Amino acid sequence: MAPAITQLKSWGFDVIEPQGLYAAENQMAGSDDHRATVFQWALDNDDIKAILCVRGGYGTVRMIDKIDFSHFEKHPKWIIGYSDVTVLHSHINRQVGLPTLHATMPINFDGTQSPATDTLRAALMGEALEYAFDPHPFNRTGTATATAVGGNLSILYSLLGSPSDVDTSGKILMIEDLDEYLYHIDRMMMALKRAGKLSHLRALVVGAMSDMHDNTIPFGRTAEEIVRDAVRDYDYPVIFGAKFGHIGHQNHAIPLGVEWRLEVRNDGASSMVYDPKKNAF
């Protein structure tokens, strides 16, 4: 936490570490009730203007139904993180309708300046975000202006059919993942497709597909090829190689639940632009 606290203070923020932040119960940061209580306290405390989750892993789904978002709905603040924090992003977008921030977390801070921390600072300061990505052979040309939703593919898959299930209709869907077997990527994409999550998108943006695994008998396609094939029947623009997700210092901040404008040009290069003036709380 120390590098993150130092950097946040250098940006002019006061940092509050809630009581019980460092609790532990087996693999989790305390019991479900404990974590829900700490999170609820931060949600309801009007002196706190943003909640930066320390790390991902697993466990948010175990506490999400214990949280009362009624005060947060009237007094919004940024909820920040990625990976397992996708539970919060998806639930808040579906049930509350407020923006959240998919961005790096304190576990990734190491005291150095990077695109991950620079874009987090910019988002917190209310600055515009404009990203340009290198050409990718699987990109599909087009433009779209729509609300961005999504996050970690495995988490979105696990939320299907629940009150936290992501609403993708008319949206820009953002997906990324880490440390999965290729056949499981295919399983998750097929589940999203069969559930109608891919058929009415305005665009799809694919971030890092990091550290993928294969079986002794190869699956035969890369993660990017699996995603490409899953959306082959649709005609919306698609971006591959977007710089967000489990890619360390390149994990660019992506406000979710807000409008983005994206373009994929004929040369395969792509861009995304977020204007906070159009997306104020």
QUIWO-V293996 format. One record per residue. N is the residue number from 1. RES is the residue in one small letter. PSI is psi in radians with two decimals (NA if undefined). Layout:
N:RES:PSI, N:RES:PSI
//
This chain:
1:m:-0.51, 2:a:-0.82, 3:p:-0.65, 4:a:-0.77, 5:i:-0.76, 6:t:-0.78, 7:q:-0.72, 8:l:-0.71, 9:k:-0.59, 10:s:-0.39, 11:w:-0.09, 12:g:0.16, 13:f:2.53, 14:d:2.43, 15:v:2.20, 16:i:2.14, 17:e:1.95, 18:p:2.66, 19:q:2.32, 20:g:0.15, 21:l:-0.59, 22:y:0.35, 23:a:2.74, 24:a:2.42, 25:e:1.76, 26:n:-2.12, 27:q:-0.11, 28:m:2.88, 29:a:1.04, 30:g:3.05, 31:s:2.90, 32:d:-0.78, 33:d:-0.70, 34:h:-0.85, 35:r:-0.67, 36:a:-0.69, 37:t:-0.77, 38:v:-0.76, 39:f:-0.71, 40:q:-0.71, 41:w:-0.77, 42:a:-0.65, 43:l:-0.72, 44:d:-0.13, 45:n:1.94, 46:d:-0.19, 47:d:-0.26, 48:i:2.13, 49:k:-0.20, 50:a:2.54, 51:i:1.99, 52:l:1.86, 53:c:2.42, 54:v:-0.72, 55:r:3.00, 56:g:-2.25, 57:g:-1.92, 58:y:2.58, 59:g:-0.35, 60:t:-0.64, 61:v:-0.41, 62:r:-0.30, 63:m:-0.17, 64:i:-0.64, 65:d:-0.07, 66:k:-0.13, 67:i:2.36, 68:d:1.99, 69:f:0.19, 70:s:-0.72, 71:h:-0.73, 72:f:-0.66, 73:e:-0.61, 74:k:-0.44, 75:h:1.31, 76:p:2.73, 77:k:2.80, 78:w:2.31, 79:i:2.15, 80:i:2.37, 81:g:-3.12, 82:y:-2.98, 83:s:-2.08, 84:d:-0.36, 85:v:-0.19, 86:t:-0.51, 87:v:-0.81, 88:l:-0.77, 89:h:-0.87, 90:s:-0.76, 91:h:-0.80, 92:i:-0.71, 93:n:-0.74, 94:r:-0.73, 95:q:-0.43, 96:v:-0.58, 97:g:0.50, 98:l:2.71, 99:p:2.67, 100:t:3.00, 101:l:1.93, 102:h:1.91, 103:a:3.03, 104:t:2.85, 105:m:2.86, 106:p:-0.55, 107:i:-0.39, 108:n:-0.16, 109:f:2.39, 110:d:0.26, 111:g:-0.08, 112:t:2.70, 113:q:2.44, 114:s:2.91, 115:p:-0.59, 116:a:-0.86, 117:t:-0.62, 118:d:-0.76, 119:t:-0.52, 120:l:-0.83, 121:r:-0.77, 122:a:-0.75, 123:a:-0.74, 124:l:-0.53, 125:m:-0.01, 126:g:0.46, 127:e:2.73, 128:a:2.65, 129:l:2.29, 130:e:2.08, 131:y:2.42, 132:a:2.28, 133:f:2.60, 134:d:2.73, 135:p:2.54, 136:h:2.40, 137:p:-0.35, 138:f:-0.06, 139:n:2.57, 140:r:2.24, 141:t:2.73, 142:g:3.10, 143:t:2.73, 144:a:2.51, 145:t:1.99, 146:a:2.99, 147:t:2.37, 148:a:2.40, 149:v:2.93, 150:g:-2.53, 151:g:-2.34, 152:n:2.20, 153:l:-0.78, 154:s:-0.68, 155:i:-0.77, 156:l:-0.72, 157:y:-0.73, 158:s:-0.33, 159:l:-0.07, 160:l:2.30, 161:g:0.00, 162:s:2.97, 163:p:-0.27, 164:s:0.08, 165:d:2.32, 166:v:2.39, 167:d:1.95, 168:t:-0.13, 169:s:2.13, 170:g:0.27, 171:k:2.89, 172:i:2.01, 173:l:2.19, 174:m:2.24, 175:i:2.58, 176:e:2.86, 177:d:2.96, 178:l:2.45, 179:d:0.77, 180:e:2.67, 181:y:2.54, 182:l:-0.66, 183:y:-0.50, 184:h:-0.62, 185:i:-0.76, 186:d:-0.76, 187:r:-0.77, 188:m:-0.70, 189:m:-0.66, 190:m:-0.66, 191:a:-0.77, 192:l:-0.70, 193:k:-0.80, 194:r:-0.46, 195:a:0.02, 196:g:0.25, 197:k:-0.26, 198:l:-0.15, 199:s:-0.37, 200:h:0.56, 201:l:2.72, 202:r:-0.48, 203:a:2.80, 204:l:2.32, 205:v:2.09, 206:v:2.07, 207:g:-2.56, 208:a:2.31, 209:m:1.47, 210:s:2.48, 211:d:0.87, 212:m:2.70, 213:h:2.73, 214:d:2.86, 215:n:3.03, 216:t:-0.77, 217:i:1.98, 218:p:2.58, 219:f:-0.54, 220:g:-0.08, 221:r:2.60, 222:t:2.94, 223:a:-0.72, 224:e:-0.68, 225:e:-0.64, 226:i:-0.80, 227:v:-0.78, 228:r:-0.80, 229:d:-0.55, 230:a:-0.46, 231:v:0.30, 232:r:-0.54, 233:d:-0.11, 234:y:2.85, 235:d:0.20, 236:y:2.78, 237:p:2.57, 238:v:2.34, 239:i:2.24, 240:f:2.67, 241:g:0.36, 242:a:2.52, 243:k:1.30, 244:f:2.73, 245:g:-2.62, 246:h:1.19, 247:i:0.62, 248:g:-2.13, 249:h:-0.15, 250:q:0.17, 251:n:1.49, 252:h:2.51, 253:a:2.35, 254:i:1.75, 255:p:2.29, 256:l:2.75, 257:g:0.28, 258:v:2.93, 259:e:2.32, 260:w:2.64, 261:r:2.21, 262:l:2.75, 263:e:2.39, 264:v:2.02, 265:r:2.99, 266:n:-0.45, 267:d:0.04, 268:g:-0.21, 269:a:2.72, 270:s:2.83, 271:s:2.73, 272:m:2.40, 273:v:2.34, 274:y:2.20, 275:d:1.87, 276:p:-0.37, 277:k:-0.42, 278:k:-0.04, 279:n:0.60, 280:a:2.62, 281:f:NA
//
